[in-house]
Amino acid sequence: MAKLRTKYVCTNCGYQSPKGFGRCPNCGQFNTMIEEVEAVGGKTPAAAGRRASSAASTPQRLSEVSADVGERLFVPVEEFNRVLGGGIVPGSIILLGGEPGVGKTTLLNQICALLAQSVGRVLYVSGEESAWQIKMRADRLGLQAEELFLLTETNLTQVLDQVQRINPAILVIDSIQTTYTDEHDSSPGSVTQVRECGTRLQHLAKSSGISVFLVGHVTKEGNIAGPKVLEHIVDTVLYLEGDPFQAYRLLRSVKNRFGATNEVGVFEMAGDGMTEVPNPSEAFLAERVVNAPGSAIAVTMEGTRPLLVEVQALTSPTSFGNPRRTPNGVDINRLLLISAVLSKRVGLKLHEQDIFVNVIGGLKVSEPATDLAMAMAMASSYFDKPVPADLAIVGEVGLSGELRAVGQLTSRLNEAAKLGFKRVLLPKPRRKLEGVPPGLKLLEVRNVAEALAAAVKGEER
């Protein structure tokens, strides 16, 4: 007989300890250590199943392994295919996370309906909604699919029985935090349950060729809830992001064993569900006010896709000793760095100014290539002079005020030219650029002072 042992597991990072703490010693989070009971010294059904599955594997020569695993399953949504790297790999397991209400279930309902028409049977397992609630959403979205099956169940054993009976091509678990196994006494959503359910679903995907989608909740810090081992188990990790006050949603890939990481797909939440945005740059710049002080156009990269976004800045005199630095969509550390460089290297008296920086459209940009655009927007607001409307800006700012080159410059220039920009402000390259679009003028500068003279004061060099 197996003996029972009590341990405490952190729900944020998965750290284990024989005794509980008010604060996790590993990640430093408070009130995340929960009590778990596990069997020791005996063979539980879950352990027996794992041992049996591992015993079936035998070593193979690399040259003898067959690489014929089938083609990717094409999803009739180009933005979704982009993020996955060209489609769904048979037998892969994909984790989709996002804040509550961002549109995870809506997006998956649409994807499942389309896959049921083009690929085959799809089994959608919901542990949070009833079948008639899903049907109401499907009617609102206008979804019709004869091969889409719904199952409202949280017991993983029952789910696997139905999978064996229906034999779908795609399995969706919404969500992994509501699914549990009978082999463990802990509640659904606990570290033990999430880890065990994820492991069994991974074995199902690899042994049967069924592609599995897992929906995961996120913590207040924006990370997937549960142990980090869940992200290691899956093949692909997707995040659906979006400002609740904006209609745009960004689907990011932060891990992908079968494609490029850091790809992004752009959707718009409308009355009929998630719709693709084929030209995100044009959509983000649609409401731009031309020749407004404090506005600059940055050329950033999201994976392999160039995006043009509007960076706005506002500097306002303050009567307090400590001026405010308020970012929205940019990193606070980058904002502090740029303001310090403008104060020290250019002579702007920003120590007397409150600074507010905002990226339009609810986007979050972290690439250093947007440094120069942020600096020009702040200087434009400080001098109350607009940046030219036909000027796009790209470049990284160093602590000495120098400008550093960025990668994939040709793709950025082509995107700027496609949207009608006539000039691009960029760091002076070491060698002559190739593939520059015809009619696009490059303003090459070496430091922030030269960039300020060209962009805000209108002195081209």
C-alpha positions as CSV (number, residue, x, y, z in Angstrom):
1,M,0.0,0.0,0.0
2,A,1.2,3.5,-0.8
3,K,1.8,5.8,2.1
4,L,0.5,9.4,2.1
5,R,2.9,12.3,2.4
6,T,2.0,16.0,2.8
7,K,4.0,18.7,0.9
8,Y,3.5,22.3,0.1
9,V,3.7,23.5,-3.5
10,C,3.9,27.1,-4.8
11,T,1.1,27.7,-7.3
12,N,3.2,30.4,-9.1
13,C,6.5,28.7,-9.7
14,G,6.0,25.0,-8.6
15,Y,8.5,25.1,-5.8
16,Q,8.0,22.2,-3.3
17,S,8.7,22.1,0.4
18,P,7.9,19.7,3.3
19,K,6.6,22.6,5.3
20,G,4.5,25.7,4.4
21,F,5.6,29.3,4.1
22,G,3.7,32.5,4.0
23,R,6.1,33.6,1.2
24,C,7.6,31.3,-1.4
25,P,11.4,31.0,-0.9
26,N,11.9,30.6,-4.7
27,C,9.7,33.3,-6.4
28,G,9.0,35.5,-3.4
29,Q,5.2,35.5,-3.9
30,F,3.0,35.7,-0.8
31,N,0.2,33.2,0.0
32,T,1.0,30.8,-2.9
33,M,2.1,27.8,-0.9
34,I,-0.7,25.2,-0.9
35,E,-0.9,21.8,0.8
36,E,-0.8,18.7,-1.4
37,V,-1.1,15.0,-0.5
38,E,0.7,12.4,-2.6
39,A,1.3,8.7,-2.4
40,V,4.8,7.4,-1.6
41,G,6.1,3.8,-1.6
42,G,3.3,2.3,-3.7
43,K,2.3,2.2,-7.3
44,T,-0.6,4.5,-8.0
45,P,-2.7,4.0,-11.2
46,A,-1.1,7.1,-12.7
47,A,2.4,5.9,-12.0
48,A,1.6,2.4,-13.4
49,G,0.3,4.0,-16.6
50,R,3.4,6.1,-17.0
51,R,5.7,3.0,-16.4
52,A,3.7,1.0,-18.9
53,S,3.9,3.7,-21.6
54,S,7.7,4.2,-21.1
55,A,8.4,0.4,-21.3
56,A,6.9,0.3,-24.8
57,S,9.7,2.6,-26.2
58,T,12.9,1.1,-27.6
59,P,16.0,2.8,-28.9
60,Q,16.2,3.5,-32.7
61,R,18.9,4.6,-35.0
62,L,18.5,8.2,-36.1
63,S,18.7,7.0,-39.7
64,E,15.9,4.5,-39.2
65,V,13.5,7.0,-37.8
66,S,10.7,7.9,-40.2
67,A,10.2,11.6,-40.8
68,D,6.9,11.1,-42.5
69,V,4.5,12.5,-39.9
70,G,2.0,14.1,-42.2
71,E,1.5,17.6,-43.4
72,R,0.5,20.5,-41.2
73,L,-3.2,21.0,-40.7
74,F,-4.1,24.3,-42.5
75,V,-6.2,26.6,-40.5
76,P,-8.4,28.9,-42.7
77,V,-7.3,31.9,-40.6
78,E,-4.1,33.4,-41.9
79,E,-3.2,35.2,-38.7
80,F,-3.5,32.0,-36.7
81,N,-1.4,30.1,-39.2
82,R,1.3,32.8,-39.0
83,V,1.7,32.4,-35.3
84,L,1.8,28.6,-35.4
85,G,4.5,28.7,-38.1
86,G,2.3,27.5,-41.1
87,G,-0.4,25.4,-39.5
88,I,-1.1,22.8,-36.8
89,V,1.4,19.9,-36.6
90,P,-0.4,16.6,-36.1
91,G,0.2,15.3,-32.6
92,S,1.2,18.6,-31.1
93,I,-0.1,20.1,-27.9
94,I,-0.7,23.8,-27.8
95,L,-1.3,26.0,-24.7
96,L,-3.4,29.2,-25.2
97,G,-3.4,31.7,-22.3
98,G,-4.9,35.1,-21.7
99,E,-6.7,37.3,-19.3
100,P,-10.4,36.6,-18.5
101,G,-12.7,38.1,-21.2
102,V,-9.9,38.7,-23.8
103,G,-11.6,36.3,-26.3
104,K,-9.8,32.9,-25.9
105,T,-13.0,30.9,-26.0
106,T,-14.5,33.0,-28.9
107,L,-11.4,32.6,-31.0
108,L,-11.2,28.8,-30.3
109,N,-14.9,28.4,-31.1
110,Q,-14.3,30.0,-34.5
111,I,-11.1,28.0,-35.2
112,C,-12.8,24.7,-34.2
113,A,-15.8,25.4,-36.5
114,L,-13.5,26.0,-39.4
115,L,-11.3,23.0,-38.7
116,A,-14.4,20.8,-38.4
117,Q,-15.3,21.8,-42.0
118,S,-11.8,21.3,-43.5
119,V,-9.9,18.8,-41.3
120,G,-12.4,16.4,-39.7
121,R,-13.9,15.8,-36.3
122,V,-13.2,18.2,-33.5
123,L,-14.1,17.5,-29.9
124,Y,-14.5,20.7,-27.7
125,V,-14.4,19.9,-24.0
126,S,-15.7,22.6,-21.7
127,G,-15.4,22.6,-18.0
128,E,-16.6,26.2,-17.5
129,E,-19.7,26.4,-19.7
130,S,-22.7,24.2,-20.5
131,A,-23.5,23.0,-24.0
132,W,-26.4,25.4,-24.5
133,Q,-24.1,28.4,-23.5
134,I,-21.6,27.3,-26.2
135,K,-24.5,26.9,-28.6
136,M,-25.7,30.4,-27.9
137,R,-22.3,31.8,-28.7
138,A,-22.1,29.7,-31.9
139,D,-25.4,31.1,-33.1
140,R,-24.3,34.6,-32.3
141,L,-21.1,34.1,-34.3
142,G,-22.9,32.3,-37.1
143,L,-20.9,29.1,-36.8
144,Q,-22.1,25.9,-38.5
145,A,-20.1,22.7,-38.3
146,E,-21.6,19.2,-38.4
147,E,-18.3,17.6,-37.3
148,L,-17.9,19.8,-34.2
149,F,-18.7,17.8,-31.0
150,L,-19.3,19.4,-27.6
151,L,-18.6,17.7,-24.3
152,T,-19.2,19.3,-20.8
153,E,-16.9,17.3,-18.6
154,T,-14.1,17.9,-16.1
155,N,-13.1,14.3,-15.3
156,L,-10.1,13.5,-17.6
157,T,-10.8,9.8,-17.5
158,Q,-14.3,10.4,-18.9
159,V,-12.8,12.8,-21.5
160,L,-10.3,10.2,-22.7
161,D,-13.0,7.6,-23.0
162,Q,-15.0,9.9,-25.3
163,V,-11.9,10.7,-27.3
164,Q,-11.3,7.0,-27.9
165,R,-15.0,6.6,-29.0
166,I,-15.1,9.6,-31.3
167,N,-11.5,9.6,-32.5
168,P,-11.3,13.4,-33.3
169,A,-8.5,15.1,-35.2
170,I,-8.5,18.0,-32.8
171,L,-9.1,18.0,-29.1
172,V,-9.7,21.2,-27.1
173,I,-9.7,21.3,-23.3
174,D,-11.2,24.5,-21.9
175,S,-9.7,24.9,-19.4
176,I,-6.8,22.8,-18.0
177,Q,-7.4,24.4,-14.6
178,T,-10.9,22.8,-14.4
179,T,-9.8,19.3,-15.4
180,Y,-8.9,16.7,-12.8
181,T,-8.0,13.0,-12.5
182,D,-9.3,10.5,-10.0
183,E,-5.8,9.3,-9.1
184,H,-5.2,12.4,-7.0
185,D,-7.3,13.8,-4.1
186,S,-6.3,17.4,-4.7
187,S,-8.8,19.9,-6.1
188,P,-9.0,20.9,-9.8
189,G,-6.5,23.6,-10.7
190,S,-3.9,22.6,-8.1
191,V,-0.3,22.1,-9.1
192,T,-0.6,18.3,-8.9
193,Q,-3.8,18.1,-11.0
194,V,-2.5,20.5,-13.7
195,R,0.8,18.7,-14.0
196,E,-0.8,15.2,-14.1
197,C,-3.5,16.2,-16.6
198,G,-1.0,17.9,-18.8
199,T,1.3,14.9,-18.8
200,R,-1.5,12.5,-19.8
201,L,-2.8,14.8,-22.5
202,Q,0.8,15.0,-23.9
203,H,1.0,11.2,-24.0
204,L,-2.4,11.2,-25.8
205,A,-1.2,13.6,-28.4
206,K,2.2,11.9,-29.1
207,S,0.8,8.4,-29.2
208,S,-2.4,9.0,-31.3
209,G,-1.5,12.0,-33.5
210,I,-4.4,14.0,-32.1
211,S,-3.6,17.8,-31.9
212,V,-4.6,19.1,-28.5
213,F,-5.4,22.7,-27.5
214,L,-5.2,23.6,-23.8
215,V,-6.8,26.8,-22.5
216,G,-4.9,28.2,-19.5
217,H,-5.8,30.9,-17.0
218,V,-3.2,33.6,-16.2
219,T,-2.1,35.1,-12.9
220,K,-2.3,38.8,-12.1
221,E,1.3,39.1,-13.3
222,G,0.2,37.8,-16.7
223,N,1.8,34.3,-16.5
224,I,0.1,31.0,-17.1
225,A,-1.4,29.8,-13.8
226,G,0.0,26.5,-12.4
227,P,3.5,25.1,-12.4
228,K,6.1,26.1,-15.1
229,V,6.3,22.5,-16.0
230,L,3.1,22.9,-17.9
231,E,4.8,25.3,-20.3
232,H,7.7,22.8,-20.7
233,I,5.3,19.9,-21.5
234,V,3.5,21.6,-24.4
235,D,5.0,22.2,-27.9
236,T,3.6,25.7,-28.4
237,V,2.6,28.5,-25.9
238,L,0.3,31.2,-27.2
239,Y,-0.8,34.4,-25.4
240,L,-3.9,36.3,-26.4
241,E,-3.4,39.9,-25.3
242,G,-5.5,43.1,-25.6
243,D,-6.5,46.2,-23.9
244,P,-10.1,45.8,-22.6
245,F,-10.9,49.3,-23.8
246,Q,-9.6,48.5,-27.4
247,A,-11.0,46.3,-30.0
248,Y,-7.6,44.9,-31.2
249,R,-6.3,41.6,-29.9
250,L,-2.7,40.3,-30.4
251,L,-2.0,36.6,-30.5
252,R,1.7,36.0,-29.6
253,S,3.9,32.9,-29.8
254,V,6.4,32.8,-27.0
255,K,7.4,29.1,-27.5
256,N,7.1,27.0,-30.7
257,R,9.0,23.8,-31.3
258,F,7.8,23.7,-34.9
259,G,8.2,27.4,-36.0
260,A,9.5,30.8,-35.2
261,T,8.9,32.4,-31.8
262,N,7.8,35.9,-31.1
263,E,5.4,35.9,-34.0
264,V,2.2,37.9,-33.7
265,G,-1.3,37.7,-35.2
266,V,-3.6,40.7,-35.0
267,F,-7.4,40.3,-34.6
268,E,-10.2,42.7,-34.0
269,M,-13.1,41.9,-31.6
270,A,-16.3,42.6,-33.4
271,G,-20.0,41.7,-33.0
272,D,-19.5,38.6,-35.1
273,G,-16.4,37.4,-33.2
274,M,-12.7,37.7,-34.0
275,T,-11.9,39.1,-37.4
276,E,-8.4,39.2,-39.0
277,V,-6.6,42.4,-39.5
278,P,-4.5,41.8,-42.7
279,N,-2.7,45.2,-42.5
280,P,-2.2,46.0,-38.8
281,S,0.0,49.1,-39.4
282,E,-2.7,50.8,-41.4
283,A,-5.3,50.0,-38.8
284,F,-3.1,51.3,-35.9
285,L,-2.5,54.6,-37.8
286,A,-6.0,55.1,-39.0
287,E,-6.9,57.6,-36.4
288,R,-3.6,59.4,-36.4
289,V,-3.7,63.2,-36.1
290,V,-1.3,64.7,-38.6
291,N,1.2,67.3,-37.5
292,A,0.4,67.0,-33.8
293,P,3.2,67.8,-31.4
294,G,4.3,64.8,-29.3
295,S,3.6,62.2,-31.9
296,A,6.1,60.0,-33.8
297,I,5.8,56.9,-35.9
298,A,8.0,54.0,-34.8
299,V,8.8,51.0,-37.0
300,T,9.0,47.9,-34.8
301,M,9.2,44.2,-35.5
302,E,6.9,41.6,-34.1
303,G,8.6,38.3,-35.0
304,T,9.1,38.5,-38.8
305,R,6.3,41.1,-39.3
306,P,7.1,44.9,-39.3
307,L,4.6,47.1,-37.7
308,L,4.3,50.9,-37.7
309,V,2.9,52.2,-34.5
310,E,2.2,55.7,-33.2
311,V,4.1,56.7,-30.1
312,Q,2.7,59.7,-28.2
313,A,4.4,61.7,-25.5
314,L,3.3,64.6,-23.3
315,T,5.7,66.7,-21.2
316,S,4.1,69.0,-18.7
317,P,5.7,71.3,-16.1
318,T,5.4,70.1,-12.6
319,S,5.3,71.9,-9.3
320,F,6.5,68.9,-7.3
321,G,10.0,67.8,-6.4
322,N,9.7,64.4,-8.1
323,P,8.3,64.6,-11.6
324,R,6.2,61.7,-12.8
325,R,7.2,59.2,-15.5
326,T,4.1,57.4,-16.7
327,P,4.4,54.8,-19.5
328,N,1.6,52.9,-21.3
329,G,2.7,50.3,-23.7
330,V,6.4,50.8,-23.1
331,D,8.9,49.7,-20.5
332,I,9.3,52.1,-17.6
333,N,13.1,51.5,-17.6
334,R,13.3,52.5,-21.3
335,L,11.4,55.7,-20.6
336,L,13.7,56.6,-17.7
337,L,16.7,55.9,-19.9
338,I,15.5,58.0,-22.8
339,S,14.6,60.9,-20.5
340,A,18.0,60.8,-18.9
341,V,19.8,60.8,-22.3
342,L,17.7,63.8,-23.5
343,S,18.5,65.7,-20.3
344,K,22.2,64.9,-20.1
345,R,23.3,64.7,-23.8
346,V,20.9,67.2,-25.5
347,G,20.2,69.6,-22.6
348,L,16.4,69.3,-22.3
349,K,15.3,70.3,-18.8
350,L,13.1,67.2,-18.3
351,H,13.8,67.2,-14.6
352,E,11.1,69.9,-14.4
353,Q,8.6,68.0,-16.5
354,D,6.1,65.2,-16.0
355,I,6.4,62.8,-18.9
356,F,3.6,60.6,-20.2
357,V,4.2,58.1,-23.0
358,N,1.5,56.1,-24.7
359,V,1.5,53.6,-27.6
360,I,-1.7,53.9,-29.6
361,G,-4.0,50.9,-30.1
362,G,-3.3,49.1,-26.8
363,L,0.0,47.7,-28.1
364,K,3.0,46.8,-25.9
365,V,6.4,47.4,-27.5
366,S,9.6,46.3,-25.9
367,E,12.0,46.4,-28.8
368,P,14.9,48.9,-28.4
369,A,14.4,50.0,-32.0
370,T,11.5,52.2,-30.7
371,D,13.9,54.3,-28.5
372,L,14.5,57.0,-31.1
373,A,10.8,57.4,-31.9
374,M,10.1,57.7,-28.2
375,A,12.9,60.3,-27.8
376,M,11.6,62.4,-30.8
377,A,8.0,62.3,-29.4
378,M,9.2,63.6,-26.1
379,A,11.3,66.3,-27.7
380,S,8.4,67.3,-30.0
381,S,6.1,67.7,-27.0
382,Y,8.8,69.6,-25.1
383,F,9.4,72.1,-27.9
384,D,5.7,72.0,-29.0
385,K,6.8,71.4,-32.6
386,P,5.4,68.5,-34.6
387,V,7.4,65.7,-36.2
388,P,6.9,65.7,-40.0
389,A,3.9,63.6,-41.0
390,D,5.8,61.7,-43.7
391,L,8.7,60.7,-41.4
392,A,9.0,57.2,-39.9
393,I,11.6,56.7,-37.2
394,V,13.7,53.6,-36.2
395,G,16.8,53.3,-34.0
396,E,18.2,52.3,-30.6
397,V,19.6,55.0,-28.3
398,G,22.7,54.4,-26.2
399,L,23.7,56.0,-22.9
400,S,26.2,58.3,-24.6
401,G,23.5,59.6,-26.9
402,E,24.8,57.6,-29.9
403,L,22.4,55.7,-32.2
404,R,22.8,52.0,-32.8
405,A,21.7,50.0,-35.8
406,V,18.8,47.6,-35.7
407,G,18.1,44.3,-37.5
408,Q,15.8,43.5,-40.4
409,L,16.1,47.1,-41.6
410,T,15.0,46.3,-45.2
411,S,11.7,44.9,-44.1
412,R,11.0,48.0,-41.9
413,L,11.8,50.3,-44.8
414,N,9.5,48.4,-47.2
415,E,6.7,48.5,-44.7
416,A,7.1,52.3,-44.3
417,A,7.2,52.9,-48.0
418,K,4.1,50.7,-48.5
419,L,2.1,52.9,-46.1
420,G,3.1,56.1,-47.9
421,F,6.0,57.4,-45.8
422,K,8.5,59.4,-47.8
423,R,11.4,59.6,-45.3
424,V,12.8,57.4,-42.6
425,L,15.1,58.7,-39.8
426,L,17.6,56.0,-38.8
427,P,21.1,55.5,-37.5
428,K,23.9,55.9,-40.0
429,P,24.7,52.4,-41.3
430,R,28.3,51.0,-41.5
431,R,27.8,50.1,-45.1
432,K,25.5,51.0,-47.9
433,L,22.0,49.6,-47.5
434,E,20.6,47.3,-50.2
435,G,17.0,46.9,-51.2
436,V,15.9,50.4,-50.3
437,P,12.4,51.1,-51.8
438,P,12.6,53.7,-54.6
439,G,11.3,57.1,-53.6
440,L,12.1,56.6,-50.0
441,K,14.6,59.1,-48.5
442,L,16.9,58.0,-45.7
443,L,17.9,60.6,-43.1
444,E,21.0,59.0,-41.6
445,V,22.1,60.4,-38.2
446,R,24.8,59.4,-35.7
447,N,23.4,60.7,-32.4
448,V,20.3,62.0,-30.7
449,A,21.3,65.6,-31.2
450,E,21.5,65.2,-35.0
451,A,18.2,63.3,-34.9
452,L,16.6,66.1,-33.0
453,A,17.8,68.7,-35.5
454,A,16.4,66.6,-38.4
455,A,13.1,65.5,-37.0
456,V,11.9,68.3,-34.7
457,K,13.9,71.4,-35.8
458,G,13.7,70.5,-39.5
459,E,17.4,70.7,-40.2
460,E,18.3,67.8,-42.6
461,R,21.9,66.7,-42.7
